[in-house]
Amino acid sequence: MARFLQTRDVRPLLAEYFLDDFTTLHQQDFYEKVAPELYARLSKNERVRLFVAQENLGYLITLDVMTQPATAGLPFERLLPAAIARKLNRERLVEGRAKFTKRSELLQELSRLEQTLLEARPFVKRKNLEQSPAFLKKFSTFERDAHLGYRVRGSLIDDDLRRESGFARFATGQKVFSVNTPILIELIVVKDGGRLRILTVVPADGE
């Protein structure tokens, strides 16, 4: 988390903490905004761009939820200037019912989101809302909650999972860990090459 707060960007973390080919393990983006047929045709770089943009936007959504009072107005208006907040509210790669089936349309939307996130980052870093009383109070509440605090659960890779794209490299019976955090983010982690690596990052289900 400390490394992420230096940049407010997931990309610099990929080489050190993520499995090197983590985008090949899934047939679709987690938010299901890209049709599987199109996702399969994306290059590794395009899949990584999509993942980074979605996760960076997802973090801003989490930060907004964690710092906004119950009677807050439009999303992101506490975090960002109104013009940037409006742009993020129009983005379709995390929320809404969009389903991208055309490569050109997806890449156009992705480029717009990447540019808006670049515009937003200096304001998010300057406000440093992760240290605000509202964030720390909610974080503390979630941290103590049995369903929302830190939890680690383990499961085993079975033959069915190994038949899925990307998982054949792992042995049957190898453990996969699900790590829930109080900022409503879940890490899916597996041991690879002698160290733990992140397979993906998803919104925690809170169950």
Sequence and secondary structure as in RCSB ss.txt:
>XXXX:A:sequence
MARFLQTRDVRPLLAEYFLDDFTTLHQQDFYEKVAPELYARLSKNERVRLFVAQENLGYLITLDVMTQPATAGLP
FERLLPAAIARKLNRERLVEGRAKFTKRSELLQELSRLEQTLLEARPFVKRKNLEQSPAFLKKFSTFERDAHLGY
RVRGSLIDDDLRRESGFARFATGQKVFSVNTPILIELIVVKDGGRLRILTVVPADGE
>XXXX:A:secstr
 HHHHHHT SGGGHHHHB TTGGGG SS TT  B HHHHHHS HHHHHHHHHHHHHHHHHHHHHHHHS TT  ST
TTTTS HHHHHHHHH  SSSSS  B  HHHHHHHHHHHHHHHHHHHHHHHHH GGGSHHHHHHHHHHHH TTTS 
EEEEEE  HHHHTSTTGGGS TT EEEEEE TTSEEEEEEEETTEEEEEEEEE    
